[in-house]
């Protein structure tokens, strides 16, 4: 999880997902209840330079 946290993702509870996403077949049928749910606010992408993203995410 540290890798994803460094890339701006945060862990969330599955129950907090919007209903439309929870009912999507990818979530409802393919993701086990034990899967980790994460989210990323897209505005945070603008706060890091390309060099910082490369250091965080190894891209």
MINUPA-181382 format. One record per residue: residue number from 1; residue in three letters; x, y, z of N, C-alpha, C, O, CB in turn. Coordinates in steps of 0.001 Angstrom, whole numbers, plus 524288, in hexadecimal, padded with zeros to 5 digits. Glycine has a CB too. Layout:
BEGIN
+-----+-----+-------+-------+-------+-------+-------+-------+-------+-------+-------+-------+-------+-------+-------+-------+-------+
|   i |  aa |  n.xx |  n.yy |  n.zz | ca.xx | ca.yy | ca.zz |  c.xx |  c.yy |  c.zz |  o.xx |  o.yy |  o.zz | cb.xx | cb.yy | cb.zz |
+-----+-----+-------+-------+-------+-------+-------+-------+-------+-------+-------+-------+-------+-------+-------+-------+-------+
| NUM | ALA |     X |     Y |     Z |     X |     Y |     Z |     X |     Y |     Z |     X |     Y |     Z |     X |     Y |     Z |
...
+-----+-----+-------+-------+-------+-------+-------+-------+-------+-------+-------+-------+-------+-------+-------+-------+-------+
// end
This chain:
BEGIN
+-----+-----+-------+-------+-------+-------+-------+-------+-------+-------+-------+-------+-------+-------+-------+-------+-------+
|   i |  aa |  n.xx |  n.yy |  n.zz | ca.xx | ca.yy | ca.zz |  c.xx |  c.yy |  c.zz |  o.xx |  o.yy |  o.zz | cb.xx | cb.yy | cb.zz |
+-----+-----+-------+-------+-------+-------+-------+-------+-------+-------+-------+-------+-------+-------+-------+-------+-------+
|   1 | UNK | 80335 | 7FB58 | 80000 | 80000 | 80000 | 80000 | 80360 | 804E7 | 80000 | 801A2 | 808F8 | 7FE1E | 7FC5B | 7FFFF | 804B0 |
|   2 | UNK | 80820 | 804A7 | 8020B | 80B82 | 80944 | 8021C | 80C8E | 80B50 | 7FCA2 | 80CCF | 8100A | 7FBCB | 810A5 | 80803 | 804CC |
|   3 | UNK | 80D2B | 807BB | 7F8E7 | 80E12 | 80957 | 7F37C | 80987 | 80CAC | 7F190 | 80A5F | 810E2 | 7EF68 | 80ECE | 80485 | 7EFE8 |
|   4 | UNK | 804BB | 80AD8 | 7F251 | 8002A | 80DAC | 7F072 | 7FF4E | 812B8 | 7F37C | 7FDBC | 816A9 | 7F139 | 7FB59 | 80A3C | 7F0D0 |
|   5 | UNK | 8004E | 812A3 | 7F88A | 7FFDC | 81766 | 7FBB0 | 803A7 | 81B80 | 7F99D | 8024E | 8201B | 7F94E | 800F4 | 8163F | 80190 |
|   6 | UNK | 8084D | 819E3 | 7F837 | 80C20 | 81D79 | 7F603 | 80A72 | 81FBA | 7F0CF | 80C46 | 823E3 | 7EF3D | 8113F | 81AC5 | 7F563 |
|   7 | UNK | 806F1 | 81CF9 | 7EE1D | 804E1 | 81ED1 | 7E911 | 7FFCD | 821D4 | 7E9C1 | 7FD3B | 8231D | 7E5E6 | 803FF | 81A34 | 7E55C |
|   8 | UNK | 7FE53 | 822F7 | 7EE93 | 7F9C9 | 8263A | 7EF92 | 7F4B3 | 82361 | 7F0AD | 7F09B | 825DD | 7F113 | 7F8FE | 829A1 | 7EB23 |
|   9 | UNK | 7F4DD | 81E2C | 7F130 | 7F019 | 81B2D | 7F255 | 7EF51 | 81ABB | 7F831 | 7F310 | 81AC5 | 7FB35 | 7F05C | 815AF | 7EFD9 |
|  10 | UNK | 7EA67 | 81A4F | 7F9C3 | 7E925 | 81962 | 7FF3E | 7E56D | 814C9 | 7FF9D | 7E21F | 813FD | 7FC36 | 7E6BA | 81E51 | 801CD |
|  11 | UNK | 7E600 | 811C7 | 803C5 | 7E29E | 80D40 | 804B0 | 7DD4B | 80F2F | 8068C | 7DCF5 | 812BE | 809C3 | 7E517 | 8096E | 808C7 |
|  12 | UNK | 7D920 | 80CCC | 8047D | 7D3D0 | 80E09 | 8062C | 7D0E3 | 808F7 | 8073E | 7D27C | 804CE | 8056F | 7D0E8 | 8115E | 801FE |
|  13 | UNK | 7CCB3 | 8094D | 80A1D | 7C969 | 804CB | 80B2E | 7C5FC | 803B5 | 8066B | 7C40F | 80757 | 803ED | 7C605 | 805B3 | 81022 |
|  14 | UNK | 7C53F | 7FECB | 80530 | 7C20D | 7FD3E | 800B2 | 7BC8B | 7FF91 | 8010A | 7BA45 | 800FF | 7FD0D | 7C1BD | 7F740 | 80056 |
|  15 | UNK | 7BA6E | 7FFF1 | 805B9 | 7B529 | 801F8 | 80679 | 7B4A3 | 807B2 | 804E4 | 7B04C | 80990 | 803FC | 7B391 | 80153 | 80C19 |
|  16 | UNK | 7B903 | 80A7E | 8048D | 7B8C7 | 81009 | 8031E | 7B8D0 | 810E1 | 7FD3A | 7B838 | 8154D | 7FB6D | 7BD51 | 812F0 | 8058C |
|  17 | UNK | 7B97E | 80CB6 | 7FA34 | 7B946 | 80D3D | 7F482 | 7B3CC | 80EE1 | 7F2E1 | 7AFFB | 80D21 | 7F53A | 7BAD8 | 8080E | 7F1C7 |
|  18 | UNK | 7B354 | 81231 | 7EEEB | 7AE1E | 81386 | 7ECFA | 7AB3C | 80E93 | 7EB2F | 7ADA7 | 80AE1 | 7E949 | 7AE82 | 81783 | 7E86C |
|  19 | UNK | 7A628 | 80E91 | 7EBCD | 7A2FB | 80A06 | 7EA7C | 7A3DA | 8083B | 7E4DA | 7A415 | 80389 | 7E3D6 | 79D3E | 80B41 | 7EB57 |
|  20 | UNK | 7A455 | 80BDA | 7E140 | 7A515 | 80A60 | 7DBC1 | 7AA2D | 80765 | 7DAED | 7AA75 | 803F0 | 7D798 | 7A504 | 80F3B | 7D84B |
|  21 | UNK | 7AE22 | 808B2 | 7DDE5 | 7B31A | 805E8 | 7DD72 | 7B2BD | 8009D | 7E027 | 7B4A5 | 7FCB6 | 7DE16 | 7B79C | 8092A | 7DFCD |
|  22 | UNK | 7B053 | 8006F | 7E4BB | 7AFBB | 7FB6B | 7E779 | 7ACB5 | 7F776 | 7E43D | 7ADB9 | 7F2C7 | 7E498 | 7ACFC | 7FC3B | 7ECB1 |
|  23 | UNK | 7A903 | 7F947 | 7E117 | 7A5DC | 7F5BB | 7DDEF | 7A848 | 7F47A | 7D8A1 | 7A64F | 7F117 | 7D5D7 | 7A08C | 7F807 | 7DD24 |
|  24 | UNK | 7AC74 | 7F71B | 7D735 | 7AF20 | 7F5DC | 7D248 | 7B0FD | 7F036 | 7D286 | 7B2C7 | 7EE6C | 7D69D | 7B3D5 | 7F9AD | 7D141 |
|  25 | UNK | 7B095 | 7ED67 | 7CE2C | 7B1E9 | 7E7D0 | 7CE53 | 7B78B | 7E6E2 | 7CFF5 | 7B8AE | 7E2E4 | 7D262 | 7B0F5 | 7E556 | 7C905 |
|  26 | UNK | 7BB17 | 7EA71 | 7CEB4 | 7C08A | 7E9C2 | 7D037 | 7C124 | 7E9AC | 7D621 | 7C46D | 7E6D4 | 7D82F | 7C3E4 | 7EE17 | 7CDE2 |
|  27 | UNK | 7BE0D | 7ECB6 | 7D8D8 | 7BE4F | 7ECE4 | 7DE85 | 7BACF | 7E8B5 | 7E0E5 | 7BC77 | 7E5CA | 7E457 | 7BCBD | 7F24F | 7E087 |
|  28 | UNK | 7B5FA | 7E870 | 7DF0B | 7B223 | 7E4E3 | 7E162 | 7B383 | 7DF2A | 7E097 | 7B286 | 7DBF9 | 7E40C | 7ACCB | 7E5F2 | 7DF24 |
|  29 | UNK | 7B5C2 | 7DDC9 | 7DC20 | 7B6B8 | 7D84A | 7DAEB | 7BC74 | 7D6AD | 7DB07 | 7BDB1 | 7D230 | 7DC3B | 7B48B | 7D716 | 7D5B2 |
|  30 | UNK | 7BFEC | 7DA47 | 7D9CC | 7C565 | 7D8C6 | 7D91B | 7C8F2 | 7DA19 | 7DDB1 | 7CCF6 | 7D78E | 7DE6B | 7C779 | 7DB50 | 7D45B |
|  31 | UNK | 7C78E | 7DE02 | 7E0CA | 7CAD8 | 7DF97 | 7E52E | 7C8F8 | 7DCF2 | 7EA2B | 7C46F | 7DD8C | 7EBA7 | 7CAD2 | 7E599 | 7E5D4 |
|  32 | UNK | 7CC5D | 7DA0B | 7ECC2 | 7CABA | 7D793 | 7F1AD | 7C9D5 | 7DBB9 | 7F5E1 | 7CBF0 | 7E009 | 7F596 | 7CEE0 | 7D38F | 7F389 |
|  33 | UNK | 7C6C1 | 7DA5F | 7F9B0 | 7C5A5 | 7DDFF | 7FDFE | 7CA9F | 7DFA0 | 800D6 | 7CAC2 | 7E3BE | 80351 | 7C1D5 | 7DB82 | 801DC |
|  34 | UNK | 7CEAF | 7DC6F | 8007D | 7D39B | 7DDA7 | 80328 | 7D717 | 7E160 | 8000D | 7DB33 | 7E2F8 | 801F9 | 7D691 | 7D8AB | 80441 |
|  35 | UNK | 7D585 | 7E2C8 | 7FB4B | 7D8B4 | 7E643 | 7F806 | 7D926 | 7EBA2 | 7FA8D | 7D57A | 7ED7B | 7FD0A | 7D656 | 7E6C0 | 7F27D |
|  36 | UNK | 7DD9D | 7EE19 | 7F9E7 | 7DE7E | 7F355 | 7FBF0 | 7DC3A | 7F74D | 7F828 | 7DD4D | 7F717 | 7F379 | 7E460 | 7F45B | 7FCD9 |
|  37 | UNK | 7D91C | 7FAE8 | 7FA26 | 7D6F9 | 7FF20 | 7F6F3 | 7DA39 | 80408 | 7F7E6 | 7DB8B | 80553 | 7FC56 | 7D111 | 8001D | 7F83A |
|  38 | UNK | 7DB73 | 806AF | 7F3B3 | 7DE68 | 80B88 | 7F425 | 7DBE3 | 80FAF | 7F0BE | 7D8C8 | 80E85 | 7ED42 | 7E431 | 80AB4 | 7F295 |
|  39 | UNK | 7DD4A | 81488 | 7F1D2 | 7DB99 | 818D1 | 7EE72 | 7E004 | 81CBE | 7EE13 | 7E39B | 81CDD | 7F146 | 7D681 | 81B72 | 7F08B |
|  40 | UNK | 7DF9B | 81FEC | 7EA10 | 7E379 | 82405 | 7E93A | 7E09D | 828D3 | 7E74B | 7DDA6 | 82891 | 7E384 | 7E7CD | 82246 | 7E548 |
|  41 | UNK | 7E17D | 82D1F | 7E9D5 | 7DF4F | 83210 | 7E800 | 7E2BB | 833F5 | 7E38B | 7E76E | 834B3 | 7E43A | 7DEFD | 8363C | 7EC81 |
|  42 | UNK | 7E070 | 834BA | 7DF0E | 7E383 | 83619 | 7DA76 | 7E63C | 83B54 | 7DAF8 | 7EA49 | 83C28 | 7D883 | 7E018 | 83626 | 7D5BC |
|  43 | UNK | 7E42F | 83ECB | 7DE04 | 7E6B7 | 843D9 | 7DEAB | 7EC0F | 84356 | 7E136 | 7EF59 | 846C8 | 7E08E | 7E34B | 8476F | 7E1E3 |
|  44 | UNK | 7ED09 | 83F0D | 7E426 | 7F21F | 83E65 | 7E6AC | 7F668 | 83D54 | 7E2B2 | 7FB02 | 83E17 | 7E3DA | 7F1E7 | 839F8 | 7EAA7 |
|  45 | UNK | 7F4F6 | 83B91 | 7DE04 | 7F8DD | 83A6E | 7DA08 | 7FBCC | 83F57 | 7D86E | 80047 | 83F04 | 7D6B7 | 7F64E | 837F0 | 7D547 |
|  46 | UNK | 7F95C | 843D9 | 7D8F4 | 7FBCA | 848BD | 7D75C | 7FFB6 | 84ACB | 7DB54 | 80285 | 84E87 | 7DA31 | 7F7A9 | 84CC7 | 7D66C |
|  47 | UNK | 7FFF8 | 84877 | 7DFEC | 8034F | 84A98 | 7E402 | 808D6 | 8485C | 7E3E8 | 80C2A | 84A15 | 7E6EC | 800E3 | 84998 | 7E940 |
|  48 | UNK | 809E2 | 8448D | 7E07E | 80F03 | 84225 | 7E049 | 81177 | 842E8 | 7DAEB | 80EC8 | 842D5 | 7D6EE | 80EA6 | 83C54 | 7E19B |
|  49 | UNK | 8168D | 843A3 | 7DAE2 | 81955 | 84415 | 7D5EE | 819F9 | 83EA9 | 7D38C | 81935 | 83ABC | 7D636 | 81EBC | 846C1 | 7D6B3 |
|  50 | UNK | 81B5C | 83E6F | 7CE9A | 81C3B | 83971 | 7CBF1 | 82080 | 83655 | 7CEAF | 8202C | 8318C | 7CF07 | 81DB1 | 83A57 | 7C62B |
|  51 | UNK | 8247A | 83901 | 7D0A0 | 828B9 | 83656 | 7D35B | 826CA | 833E4 | 7D875 | 82862 | 82F95 | 7D9E0 | 82D37 | 83A28 | 7D476 |
|  52 | UNK | 8235B | 836AF | 7DB2F | 82130 | 83489 | 7E005 | 81DDB | 82FBB | 7DEE5 | 81E32 | 82BDF | 7E1BE | 81DEE | 838AE | 7E2E5 |
|  53 | UNK | 81AA1 | 82FE3 | 7DAC9 | 81770 | 82B5B | 7D96A | 81AE2 | 826C0 | 7D800 | 819B8 | 82250 | 7D970 | 813BF | 82CA5 | 7D4E0 |
|  54 | UNK | 81F0A | 827BE | 7D541 | 82298 | 82377 | 7D3D7 | 82508 | 82118 | 7D8B8 | 8258B | 81C54 | 7D919 | 826E8 | 8256B | 7D019 |
|  55 | UNK | 82688 | 8245B | 7DC6D | 828D9 | 82261 | 7E146 | 824D7 | 81F59 | 7E47D | 82621 | 81B4D | 7E6BE | 82B16 | 826E7 | 7E485 |
|  56 | UNK | 8200C | 8213C | 7E4BA | 81BF2 | 81E97 | 7E7C4 | 81A2C | 81987 | 7E534 | 819C0 | 81578 | 7E7BF | 81744 | 82233 | 7E87B |
|  57 | UNK | 81924 | 819D8 | 7E024 | 8168D | 81584 | 7DD79 | 81A29 | 8122D | 7DA1D | 81893 | 80E0E | 7D836 | 8124A | 81799 | 7DA28 |
|  58 | UNK | 81EDC | 813E3 | 7D965 | 8228C | 810D9 | 7D64D | 82139 | 8108A | 7D08B | 82287 | 80CB5 | 7CDF2 | 822E4 | 80B82 | 7D86E |
|  59 | UNK | 81E9B | 8149A | 7CE7F | 81D2F | 81495 | 7C8EE | 82119 | 8177B | 7C5AE | 8207D | 817D7 | 7C0EC | 817D8 | 816F2 | 7C822 |
+-----+-----+-------+-------+-------+-------+-------+-------+-------+-------+-------+-------+-------+-------+-------+-------+-------+
// end
